[in-house]
Amino acid sequence: MAQSAGQPSIPVEVWALRDVINAVQVSPDGKHVLVHKVESKEGDYLLEIYNTDDMSKPIKRLNADPMEIIGVQWVSDKYLFGTAWQQNRSSVKGPEEGTYDYKAFSYNLETNKFKDLPGNFALVNLLPKEPDTILIGSGNAVADGTGVDPFAAFRPRSYYRFNLNTGARSLVLKGNEKFPTAIFDNDGNPRFTSSVEPGSNELVTYYRAPGDGSWKEFGERYSQNEHENLYRVLGGFMGPVGFKADDPNIAYIIDNRGEDKAALWEFNVSTGQFGEKLAGTNAADIMGIQTHSIPGKDTLVAARYPWAKMERVWFDDEEKALYEALEQQIPNAHQVSISSRSRDGNTMIVTNRGPRDPGSYWLVKDGRMAKLGSRNPLLKPEQLADVEFIRYPARDGKMIPAYVTKPNGEGPFPLVVLPHGGPHVNEVITYDEWGQLLANAGYMVLQPQYRMSVGWGQDHFDSAYGQHGLAMQDDKDDGAQYLVDQGLVDPDRMAMFGWSYGGYAALVAASREPNLYQCVIAGAAVADPEKVYKMRSNAYTPKAIDEWAKRRGMIGINPINEVSKVNVPVLMVHGDVDARVMYFNFTDYKKAMERAGKTDAQYLTLEGADHFYNTLMYEHQEAFFTKMLDFLANDCGPGGL
């Protein structure tokens, strides 16, 4: 018999907390530590600064009232740079037009003074040779991190030198339709850009030598009229990722060069030729690089690829040994990272995040380690669940990576299939709040990396083309059936819950016949992708992206057109100021369900919530989690899940 499921043993109030500590970082001179934290359920984030030789009490406590500090970091020994926001509007005008206003700021620790810069700016480069100046870029200080907006790469950004002393900025490069964005070196020189050629819609990459004022084309051209090139555009990880520390003519580039999996290559920009293949695997794409943990020492130390976590191909034996030593010392070590380190190497902040650690912060100073705090200190490791990496066969034979969170007790368990949003994002095992909450309530959780998930090779992505609601949906159902066949899951107690694209998948699941699931929960769901496409499409959209977007609902399955087929209970949840998946998806679908006479549905609006996690406040999460757990326990099919 399966264990009873329903209410978690840990109260909802604990799960609903915003991250208690959001960031910890040591200054480059190793003398000070910043802690970005919230002190109450309804409170705003504030900033504390400590002396590293006395962490018992802060020397500064700062806030941005009436705004809220949402991100901050050291940019020199005495300066911080960050972003604050304030929700000033109660409605969304159009896609990506949110309700928050932003302000960038610098803070001088010595003078205790702020310099403000109205607008949404992100740090681009520390400019290490200019200690009082940084390079900033417009437009994405609070990027959602998912990379799911296919139009973001084509929005022009402007780049400025920002004087930390005076607050003045000077334009370095203004993006335009031809060259919307650029990659800079540590001297502030723009070095790489890309452009989409009018007419041919070819993606072309350009390079500048240091000090040069003109762009030179290099590498291959990729037609954005061909869907075979979508992976490089929508995946967001291929292309230049850095420079060799002692040779500005050698760039590091991630590219698949006609193979299924992307690898890390050296590229000589002066000759236009690829050099040595530095790292690659048959398991997954190389998705990024890691440089030395000591600031200013910009040597390449590792390449990173997804598996059970973000794994590393090491190039530096000392850094590898350091990480291995840290993993031995940190309890429940999973994804360990040195988030900041002093120039002398003697002081560092180390983070860990994994299934049994919501996110912990550790100070290492002169060989001693001390825990500074946790993202959720009320969760104990023994209360959380293990997560296993598996691969299962889809009905067409394709192997699908997935993560399974197993609740305590003996199965077969009730199952919640939890597909990620995107859909073109990468997901590895980490601390997943929703997965852990559901496991704590007795549900097994499957997180399938269905086709179109990135990081698993081009074929895995391409096989999803035109398959929204079709083969992509089969992958999720096949994962559920695989767990049933393994004896782990009760076939009569299964549900699907997803957010964003995952919410779309849940609505598609609601109308499938025969239906594997007893109910679905659709959060921030793309309920009418045809209407979404028509709102976002424009004449400048490359053909391949336009065709891909059409296949997300005009050609694939559009849930709002399937309401007459809905055959299981539905719970919809949506923020009313969602700027990514606009609120009309919720209201239009609700009306369509009512017209179709579908009464076995419930609807929850999160007032003032946008799409992403950082806009879900305590009251939003408490209401959402309470409703979700009650729905699963009492209204999910006959007798509840």
C-alpha positions as CSV (number, residue, x, y, z in Angstrom):
1,M,0.0,0.0,0.0
2,A,1.1,3.5,-0.7
3,Q,1.5,6.0,2.2
4,S,-1.3,8.5,2.6
5,A,-0.7,11.8,0.8
6,G,-2.2,15.2,1.3
7,Q,-0.8,17.6,3.9
8,P,3.0,18.1,4.2
9,S,4.6,17.4,7.6
10,I,6.3,20.8,7.3
11,P,3.7,23.7,7.5
12,V,2.9,25.6,4.3
13,E,4.0,28.8,6.1
14,V,7.6,27.5,5.9
15,W,7.5,26.6,2.2
16,A,5.9,30.0,1.4
17,L,8.8,32.1,2.7
18,R,10.8,34.2,0.3
19,D,14.5,33.2,0.4
20,V,15.6,34.4,3.8
21,I,19.1,35.0,2.5
22,N,19.4,35.9,-1.2
23,A,23.1,36.5,-1.6
24,V,26.4,36.6,0.3
25,Q,29.6,38.0,-1.1
26,V,33.1,38.9,0.1
27,S,34.8,42.1,-1.0
28,P,37.9,41.8,-3.3
29,D,40.2,42.9,-0.4
30,G,38.6,40.2,1.8
31,K,37.7,42.8,4.6
32,H,34.0,42.9,4.2
33,V,31.0,40.7,3.6
34,L,27.6,41.7,2.2
35,V,24.5,39.8,3.1
36,H,21.2,40.4,1.2
37,K,18.4,39.2,3.4
38,V,14.8,39.5,4.4
39,E,13.8,39.4,8.1
40,S,10.1,38.8,8.1
41,K,7.4,37.1,6.0
42,E,6.1,40.4,4.6
43,G,9.3,42.3,4.8
44,D,11.5,43.7,2.1
45,Y,15.0,42.7,1.3
46,L,17.7,44.7,3.0
47,L,21.5,44.8,2.9
48,E,23.9,44.2,5.8
49,I,27.7,44.7,5.7
50,Y,30.0,43.0,8.1
51,N,33.7,43.0,8.9
52,T,35.1,39.6,8.1
53,D,37.0,39.5,11.4
54,D,33.7,40.0,13.3
55,M,30.6,38.5,11.8
56,S,28.6,38.9,15.1
57,K,27.0,42.2,14.1
58,P,26.8,44.3,10.9
59,I,28.6,47.6,10.5
60,K,25.9,48.8,8.1
61,R,22.2,48.1,7.5
62,L,20.8,49.5,4.3
63,N,17.5,49.6,2.5
64,A,16.0,51.5,-0.4
65,D,12.6,52.4,1.0
66,P,10.1,52.9,-0.7
67,M,11.9,50.7,-3.2
68,E,13.3,47.3,-2.5
69,I,16.9,46.2,-3.1
70,I,16.7,43.1,-5.3
71,G,20.3,42.5,-6.3
72,V,23.7,43.8,-5.2
73,Q,27.4,42.9,-5.5
74,W,30.9,44.1,-4.7
75,V,32.4,45.9,-7.7
76,S,35.6,47.1,-5.9
77,D,37.0,47.1,-2.4
78,K,34.7,49.9,-1.3
79,Y,31.9,50.1,-3.9
80,L,28.7,48.1,-4.3
81,F,26.5,48.1,-7.4
82,G,22.9,46.9,-7.4
83,T,19.3,47.3,-8.5
84,A,16.2,48.2,-6.7
85,W,12.6,48.0,-7.8
86,Q,9.1,49.2,-6.9
87,Q,5.7,48.0,-8.1
88,N,4.0,51.2,-9.4
89,R,1.4,49.9,-11.8
90,S,-1.6,47.6,-11.4
91,S,-1.9,46.4,-14.9
92,V,0.2,45.1,-17.8
93,K,0.0,47.0,-21.1
94,G,1.6,44.4,-23.3
95,P,4.0,41.4,-23.4
96,E,7.1,42.1,-21.3
97,E,5.7,45.4,-20.1
98,G,5.7,44.7,-16.4
99,T,4.4,46.7,-13.4
100,Y,7.8,47.4,-11.8
101,D,10.1,50.4,-12.1
102,Y,13.8,50.0,-11.6
103,K,16.7,52.0,-10.4
104,A,20.4,51.1,-10.5
105,F,22.7,52.4,-7.7
106,S,26.2,52.4,-6.4
107,Y,27.1,52.6,-2.8
108,N,30.3,53.9,-1.2
109,L,31.1,52.0,2.0
110,E,33.6,54.7,3.1
111,T,31.3,57.7,2.7
112,N,28.1,55.8,3.3
113,K,26.5,57.5,0.2
114,F,24.4,56.2,-2.7
115,K,24.5,57.3,-6.3
116,D,21.3,56.5,-8.3
117,L,20.8,55.7,-11.9
118,P,17.1,55.5,-12.9
119,G,16.4,52.6,-15.2
120,N,17.0,48.8,-15.5
121,F,20.8,48.2,-15.8
122,A,23.0,45.2,-15.4
123,L,26.7,44.9,-14.7
124,V,28.6,43.8,-17.8
125,N,32.2,44.1,-16.7
126,L,34.1,45.2,-13.6
127,L,36.8,46.9,-15.7
128,P,39.5,45.7,-13.2
129,K,42.1,48.3,-14.5
130,E,39.7,51.2,-13.6
131,P,38.7,50.7,-10.0
132,D,36.2,53.5,-9.9
133,T,34.4,52.6,-13.1
134,I,32.3,49.7,-14.3
135,L,30.6,48.8,-17.5
136,I,26.9,48.5,-17.4
137,G,24.2,47.6,-20.0
138,S,20.6,48.6,-20.3
139,G,17.6,46.4,-20.2
140,N,18.1,43.2,-18.2
141,A,19.2,43.6,-14.6
142,V,16.4,41.3,-13.6
143,A,16.5,38.8,-16.4
144,D,14.4,35.8,-15.5
145,G,17.3,33.5,-16.1
146,T,15.3,31.1,-18.2
147,G,16.2,32.4,-21.6
148,V,12.7,31.6,-22.8
149,D,11.9,34.9,-24.5
150,P,13.0,34.3,-28.1
151,F,12.9,38.0,-28.9
152,A,15.3,39.1,-26.2
153,A,18.4,38.5,-28.3
154,F,17.2,41.0,-30.9
155,R,16.4,43.9,-28.5
156,P,19.1,46.5,-28.8
157,R,21.0,47.3,-25.6
158,S,23.1,50.3,-24.8
159,Y,26.4,50.0,-22.9
160,Y,27.9,52.7,-20.6
161,R,30.9,53.4,-18.4
162,F,29.5,54.2,-15.0
163,N,31.6,56.3,-12.7
164,L,31.1,54.9,-9.2
165,N,32.2,58.2,-7.5
166,T,30.1,60.6,-9.4
167,G,27.2,58.5,-10.7
168,A,27.8,59.8,-14.2
169,R,27.6,57.5,-17.2
170,S,29.2,57.8,-20.7
171,L,28.0,55.8,-23.7
172,V,30.4,53.2,-25.0
173,L,28.2,51.4,-27.6
174,K,24.6,51.9,-28.6
175,G,22.9,48.8,-29.9
176,N,20.8,49.0,-33.0
177,E,18.7,46.6,-35.1
178,K,21.8,45.4,-37.0
179,F,24.1,44.9,-34.0
180,P,21.7,44.7,-31.0
181,T,24.2,43.4,-28.3
182,A,27.9,42.9,-27.8
183,I,30.4,41.0,-25.7
184,F,33.2,43.0,-24.0
185,D,36.7,42.2,-22.7
186,N,38.0,43.3,-19.3
187,D,39.3,46.6,-20.8
188,G,35.9,47.6,-21.9
189,N,36.5,46.9,-25.6
190,P,33.5,45.5,-27.5
191,R,34.9,42.3,-29.0
192,F,32.0,40.2,-30.4
193,T,28.5,41.0,-31.8
194,S,26.1,39.2,-34.1
195,S,23.6,40.4,-36.7
196,V,20.7,39.1,-38.7
197,E,21.2,40.0,-42.4
198,P,18.1,41.5,-44.0
199,G,16.6,39.4,-46.7
200,S,18.6,36.3,-46.2
201,N,17.9,36.2,-42.4
202,E,21.4,34.8,-41.9
203,L,22.9,35.0,-38.4
204,V,26.4,36.5,-38.8
205,T,29.0,36.8,-36.0
206,Y,31.6,39.7,-36.0
207,Y,34.8,40.4,-34.1
208,R,36.9,43.4,-33.2
209,A,40.5,43.5,-32.3
210,P,41.2,45.6,-29.1
211,G,41.1,49.2,-30.0
212,D,39.6,48.6,-33.4
213,G,36.6,50.6,-34.4
214,S,35.1,48.3,-37.1
215,W,33.5,44.9,-37.0
216,K,35.0,42.0,-39.1
217,E,32.9,38.9,-39.9
218,F,34.2,35.5,-38.9
219,G,33.0,32.0,-38.6
220,E,30.0,30.4,-40.4
221,R,26.7,32.0,-41.3
222,Y,23.5,30.4,-40.1
223,S,20.2,30.9,-41.9
224,Q,17.4,31.7,-39.5
225,N,15.0,30.6,-42.2
226,E,16.0,27.0,-41.4
227,H,14.6,25.4,-38.3
228,E,17.8,23.3,-38.0
229,N,19.5,26.5,-36.8
230,L,17.0,27.2,-34.1
231,Y,18.9,25.4,-31.4
232,R,21.8,27.8,-31.6
233,V,19.4,30.8,-31.4
234,L,16.9,29.6,-28.8
235,G,19.3,27.5,-26.7
236,G,21.2,30.7,-25.9
237,F,24.5,29.0,-24.9
238,M,26.4,28.6,-28.1
239,G,28.8,31.3,-29.3
240,P,31.7,33.2,-27.7
241,V,32.0,32.7,-24.0
242,G,35.4,34.3,-23.1
243,F,39.0,35.0,-24.0
244,K,42.2,33.3,-23.2
245,A,43.8,35.2,-20.3
246,D,47.2,35.8,-21.9
247,D,46.1,36.0,-25.6
248,P,43.3,38.4,-26.7
249,N,43.3,36.8,-30.2
250,I,42.2,33.4,-28.8
251,A,38.5,33.2,-27.9
252,Y,36.6,30.4,-26.3
253,I,33.6,29.4,-28.3
254,I,30.9,26.8,-27.6
255,D,29.7,25.3,-30.9
256,N,28.4,21.9,-32.1
257,R,30.1,22.3,-35.5
258,G,27.8,19.9,-37.2
259,E,27.8,17.3,-34.3
260,D,24.9,16.6,-32.1
261,K,26.5,17.8,-28.8
262,A,28.1,21.2,-28.5
263,A,31.8,21.4,-27.3
264,L,34.2,24.0,-26.1
265,W,36.7,25.2,-28.7
266,E,39.5,27.6,-29.1
267,F,39.0,30.1,-31.9
268,N,41.7,32.3,-33.4
269,V,39.9,35.5,-34.3
270,S,42.8,36.9,-36.2
271,T,42.8,33.9,-38.6
272,G,39.2,33.0,-38.4
273,Q,40.1,29.4,-37.7
274,F,39.0,27.0,-35.0
275,G,41.8,25.5,-33.0
276,E,41.8,22.8,-30.3
277,K,38.7,21.2,-29.0
278,L,39.1,21.7,-25.3
279,A,36.1,19.8,-23.9
280,G,33.1,17.8,-25.1
281,T,31.0,14.8,-23.9
282,N,28.7,12.3,-25.6
283,A,26.3,12.8,-22.7
284,A,25.3,16.4,-23.0
285,D,26.2,19.8,-24.4
286,I,29.0,21.9,-23.0
287,M,26.9,24.9,-21.8
288,G,29.4,27.2,-20.1
289,I,32.8,27.8,-18.7
290,Q,34.3,28.6,-15.3
291,T,37.2,30.9,-14.7
292,H,39.5,31.0,-11.7
293,S,37.9,31.8,-8.4
294,I,40.4,34.5,-7.5
295,P,39.3,37.8,-9.0
296,G,41.5,39.1,-11.8
297,K,42.9,35.7,-12.5
298,D,40.9,35.0,-15.5
299,T,42.3,31.6,-16.5
300,L,39.9,28.9,-17.7
301,V,39.5,26.2,-15.1
302,A,36.5,24.2,-16.2
303,A,33.8,23.6,-18.8
304,R,30.3,22.7,-17.6
305,Y,27.7,20.4,-18.8
306,P,24.3,19.1,-17.4
307,W,23.7,15.6,-16.0
308,A,22.5,14.9,-12.4
309,K,23.9,18.4,-11.7
310,M,26.1,20.8,-13.6
311,E,29.2,18.7,-14.0
312,R,32.7,20.0,-14.7
313,V,35.4,19.1,-17.1
314,W,38.5,20.3,-15.2
315,F,41.5,22.0,-16.7
316,D,43.1,23.2,-13.4
317,D,44.2,20.7,-10.8
318,E,44.4,23.2,-7.9
319,E,40.9,24.5,-8.4
320,K,39.6,20.9,-8.8
321,A,41.3,19.9,-5.5
322,L,39.9,23.0,-3.8
323,Y,36.3,22.1,-4.9
324,E,36.7,18.5,-3.9
325,A,37.9,19.6,-0.4
326,L,34.9,21.9,0.0
327,E,32.5,19.1,-1.1
328,Q,34.0,16.9,1.6
329,Q,33.4,19.5,4.3
330,I,30.0,20.9,3.5
331,P,27.1,18.7,4.7
332,N,24.8,17.4,1.9
333,A,27.1,18.8,-0.7
334,H,25.6,18.8,-4.2
335,Q,26.1,21.9,-6.4
336,V,29.0,23.6,-4.6
337,S,30.3,26.9,-5.9
338,I,32.8,29.6,-4.8
339,S,30.6,32.6,-5.4
340,S,33.3,35.2,-4.4
341,R,36.9,35.2,-3.2
342,S,39.4,37.8,-2.1
343,R,42.3,38.7,-4.3
344,D,44.8,37.0,-2.0
345,G,42.7,33.8,-2.1
346,N,42.5,33.5,1.7
347,T,38.8,34.5,2.1
348,M,35.9,33.1,0.1
349,I,32.2,32.7,0.2
350,V,31.1,29.2,-0.8
351,T,27.5,28.2,-1.6
352,N,25.8,24.8,-1.8
353,R,22.4,23.9,-3.2
354,G,20.8,20.5,-3.6
355,P,17.9,18.2,-2.7
356,R,18.7,18.3,1.0
357,D,20.0,21.9,1.2
358,P,17.8,24.8,0.0
359,G,20.9,26.9,-0.3
360,S,23.6,27.5,2.3
361,Y,26.4,30.1,2.6
362,W,29.8,29.4,4.1
363,L,32.6,31.8,5.0
364,V,36.1,30.3,4.5
365,K,38.8,32.5,6.0
366,D,42.4,31.5,6.6
367,G,41.5,27.8,6.3
368,R,38.5,27.9,8.6
369,M,34.9,27.3,7.5
370,A,31.8,28.7,9.2
371,K,28.2,28.6,8.1
372,L,26.6,32.0,7.6
373,G,23.1,31.1,6.8
374,S,20.5,29.4,4.6
375,R,17.9,30.4,2.0
376,N,15.4,28.6,4.3
377,P,16.8,27.9,7.8
378,L,13.5,26.3,8.9
379,L,14.0,23.3,6.6
380,K,16.1,20.5,8.0
381,P,18.1,18.1,5.8
382,E,16.4,15.1,7.2
383,Q,13.0,16.5,6.3
384,L,13.8,16.8,2.6
385,A,13.8,14.1,-0.1
386,D,16.5,12.6,-2.3
387,V,16.3,13.2,-6.0
388,E,17.4,10.6,-8.6
389,F,18.6,11.2,-12.1
390,I,17.1,8.6,-14.6
391,R,16.7,8.2,-18.3
392,Y,13.6,6.4,-19.7
393,P,12.5,5.4,-23.2
394,A,9.8,7.4,-25.0
395,R,7.4,5.5,-27.2
396,D,9.5,6.3,-30.3
397,G,12.7,5.0,-28.5
398,K,14.2,8.4,-27.7
399,M,15.8,8.4,-24.3
400,I,14.5,11.2,-22.0
401,P,16.5,12.4,-19.0
402,A,14.5,13.0,-15.9
403,Y,14.6,13.7,-12.2
404,V,12.6,11.8,-9.7
405,T,11.9,13.1,-6.1
406,K,10.9,10.2,-3.8
407,P,8.9,10.8,-0.7
408,N,9.6,9.0,2.5
409,G,7.9,5.6,2.9
410,E,7.2,2.7,0.6
411,G,5.5,2.9,-2.8
412,P,3.7,2.7,-5.0
413,F,3.2,6.4,-4.6
414,P,0.8,8.9,-6.0
415,L,2.7,10.8,-8.7
416,V,2.8,14.5,-9.8
417,V,4.5,15.0,-13.2
418,L,6.1,18.4,-13.1
419,P,7.3,19.6,-16.5
420,H,9.5,22.7,-16.5
421,G,8.6,26.0,-18.2
422,G,10.3,27.3,-21.3
423,P,10.1,24.8,-22.9
424,H,13.6,25.5,-24.3
425,V,15.5,25.7,-21.0
426,N,17.9,23.4,-19.1
427,E,17.1,21.8,-15.8
428,V,19.3,19.7,-13.5
429,I,18.9,18.4,-10.0
430,T,19.1,21.2,-7.5
431,Y,16.9,22.3,-4.6
432,D,13.4,22.5,-6.2
433,E,10.9,24.0,-3.7
434,W,7.8,22.7,-5.5
435,G,9.2,19.2,-5.9
436,Q,10.2,19.1,-2.2
437,L,6.9,20.4,-1.0
438,L,5.0,17.8,-3.0
439,A,7.3,15.0,-1.8
440,N,6.9,16.2,1.8
441,A,3.1,15.8,1.2
442,G,3.6,12.2,0.1
443,Y,3.8,12.6,-3.7
444,M,6.5,11.2,-6.0
445,V,7.5,13.9,-8.4
446,L,8.8,13.4,-12.0
447,Q,10.5,16.2,-13.8
448,P,11.0,15.1,-17.4
449,Q,13.6,16.8,-19.6
450,Y,11.2,16.2,-22.6
451,R,12.3,16.9,-26.1
452,M,13.1,20.6,-26.7
453,S,14.8,20.9,-23.3
454,V,18.2,22.3,-24.1
455,G,21.6,20.9,-23.1
456,W,20.9,17.4,-24.3
457,G,22.0,17.8,-27.9
458,Q,20.5,19.2,-31.1
459,D,18.6,16.1,-32.0
460,H,16.8,16.1,-28.6
461,F,15.8,19.7,-29.4
462,D,15.0,19.3,-33.1
463,S,12.8,16.3,-32.5
464,A,10.3,18.6,-30.8
465,Y,9.8,20.8,-33.9
466,G,6.0,21.2,-34.4
467,Q,5.3,18.8,-31.6
468,H,3.8,21.0,-28.9
469,G,1.0,19.0,-27.4
470,L,2.1,15.9,-29.4
471,A,5.4,14.1,-29.1
472,M,6.5,16.6,-26.4
473,Q,3.4,15.6,-24.5
474,D,4.0,11.9,-25.1
475,D,7.4,12.3,-23.4
476,K,5.7,13.3,-20.2
477,D,3.1,10.6,-20.3
478,D,5.8,8.0,-21.1
479,G,7.7,9.0,-18.1
480,A,4.7,8.5,-15.8
481,Q,4.0,5.1,-17.4
482,Y,7.7,4.2,-16.9
483,L,7.4,4.8,-13.2
484,V,4.2,2.7,-13.1
485,D,6.0,-0.1,-14.9
486,Q,8.8,0.1,-12.3
487,G,6.3,-0.5,-9.5
488,L,7.0,3.0,-8.0
489,V,3.7,4.7,-8.9
490,D,0.0,3.9,-8.5
491,P,-1.5,4.2,-12.0
492,D,-4.8,5.4,-10.6
493,R,-3.2,8.3,-8.6
494,M,-1.4,10.5,-11.1
495,A,-1.6,14.3,-11.8
496,M,0.3,16.9,-13.8
497,F,1.3,20.3,-12.5
498,G,3.3,22.9,-14.5
499,W,4.0,26.6,-14.7
500,S,4.2,28.7,-17.9
501,Y,4.9,26.1,-20.7
502,G,4.4,23.5,-18.0
503,G,1.0,25.0,-17.4
504,Y,0.3,24.7,-21.1
505,A,1.3,21.0,-20.9
506,A,-1.1,20.5,-18.0
507,L,-4.0,21.9,-19.9
508,V,-3.2,19.7,-22.9
509,A,-3.1,16.8,-20.5
510,A,-6.6,17.7,-19.2
511,S,-8.1,16.9,-22.6
512,R,-6.2,13.8,-23.6
513,E,-8.0,10.5,-24.2
514,P,-7.5,8.1,-22.7
515,N,-6.2,10.2,-19.8
516,L,-3.4,9.0,-17.5
517,Y,-4.1,11.7,-15.0
518,Q,-6.8,12.2,-12.3
519,C,-6.4,16.0,-12.4
520,V,-4.1,18.8,-13.6
521,I,-2.8,22.1,-12.1
522,A,-2.0,24.8,-14.6
523,G,0.1,27.7,-13.3
524,A,0.6,30.8,-15.5
525,A,-0.4,28.6,-18.4
526,V,-0.1,29.6,-22.0
527,A,-3.8,28.7,-22.6
528,D,-4.1,30.4,-26.0
529,P,-0.8,30.2,-27.8
530,E,-2.4,31.3,-31.0
531,K,-3.4,34.7,-29.5
532,V,0.0,35.0,-27.8
533,Y,1.7,34.4,-31.2
534,K,-0.4,37.1,-32.9
535,M,0.4,39.6,-30.2
536,R,4.2,39.0,-30.3
537,S,4.8,38.4,-34.0
538,N,6.3,41.2,-36.1
539,A,7.8,41.8,-39.5
540,Y,11.4,41.7,-38.1
541,T,11.0,38.2,-36.6
542,P,13.4,35.7,-38.4
543,K,11.4,33.2,-40.4
544,A,12.6,30.2,-38.4
545,I,11.6,31.7,-35.1
546,D,8.2,32.9,-36.6
547,E,7.5,29.4,-37.9
548,W,8.6,27.8,-34.6
549,A,6.3,30.2,-32.7
550,K,3.3,29.3,-35.0
551,R,3.9,25.7,-34.1
552,R,3.4,26.4,-30.5
553,G,-0.4,26.5,-30.9
554,M,-1.6,27.5,-34.3
555,I,-0.3,24.2,-35.7
556,G,0.2,22.2,-32.5
557,I,-2.4,21.7,-29.8
558,N,-4.1,24.9,-28.6
559,P,-5.7,24.2,-25.2
560,I,-8.4,26.8,-25.5
561,N,-9.7,25.0,-28.5
562,E,-9.8,21.7,-26.6
563,V,-12.0,22.7,-23.6
564,S,-14.9,20.5,-24.8
565,K,-12.6,17.5,-24.4
566,V,-11.5,18.3,-20.8
567,N,-12.2,15.1,-18.8
568,V,-10.5,15.6,-15.4
569,P,-10.6,18.3,-12.7
570,V,-8.6,21.4,-13.4
571,L,-7.0,24.0,-11.1
572,M,-5.7,27.2,-12.8
573,V,-3.4,29.7,-11.0
574,H,-2.2,32.9,-12.5
575,G,-0.8,36.3,-11.4
576,D,-2.9,39.2,-12.6
577,V,0.1,41.3,-13.7
578,D,2.0,38.5,-15.5
579,A,4.0,40.2,-18.3
580,R,5.4,37.1,-19.8
581,V,2.2,35.0,-20.1
582,M,-0.5,37.6,-19.9
583,Y,-3.5,37.2,-17.7
584,F,-5.9,37.0,-20.6
585,N,-4.7,33.3,-20.9
586,F,-6.4,32.7,-17.6
587,T,-9.6,34.7,-18.1
588,D,-10.2,33.6,-21.7
589,Y,-9.7,29.9,-20.8
590,K,-12.0,30.3,-17.8
591,K,-14.8,31.8,-20.0
592,A,-14.3,29.0,-22.6
593,M,-14.6,26.4,-19.9
594,E,-17.8,28.0,-18.6
595,R,-19.3,28.2,-22.1
596,A,-18.5,24.5,-22.6
597,G,-20.3,23.7,-19.3
598,K,-17.1,22.4,-17.6
599,T,-17.8,22.9,-13.9
600,D,-15.1,20.7,-12.5
601,A,-12.6,23.5,-12.5
602,Q,-11.2,25.9,-9.9
603,Y,-9.4,29.2,-10.4
604,L,-7.0,31.2,-8.2
605,T,-5.7,34.7,-9.1
606,L,-2.6,35.9,-7.4
607,E,-3.1,39.6,-7.2
608,G,0.0,41.6,-7.9
609,A,2.1,38.6,-9.0
610,D,4.1,38.6,-12.2
611,H,5.4,35.4,-13.9
612,F,8.6,34.7,-12.1
613,Y,9.6,33.4,-8.7
614,N,11.0,36.6,-7.4
615,T,7.6,38.3,-7.8
616,L,5.8,35.6,-5.8
617,M,5.6,37.1,-2.3
618,Y,4.8,35.2,0.9
619,E,1.1,35.8,0.6
620,H,1.1,34.6,-3.0
621,Q,2.9,31.4,-2.2
622,E,0.9,30.7,0.9
623,A,-2.4,31.0,-1.0
624,F,-1.1,29.0,-4.0
625,F,0.4,26.1,-2.0
626,T,-2.6,25.9,0.3
627,K,-5.0,25.7,-2.7
628,M,-2.8,23.2,-4.6
629,L,-2.5,20.8,-1.7
630,D,-6.2,21.0,-0.9
631,F,-7.0,20.4,-4.6
632,L,-4.8,17.4,-4.8
633,A,-6.0,15.8,-1.6
634,N,-9.7,16.4,-2.0
635,D,-10.6,17.3,-5.6
636,C,-8.2,15.3,-7.8
637,G,-10.3,12.5,-9.3
638,P,-12.4,10.2,-7.2
639,G,-11.4,10.5,-3.6
640,G,-8.4,12.8,-4.2
641,L,-4.8,11.9,-5.1
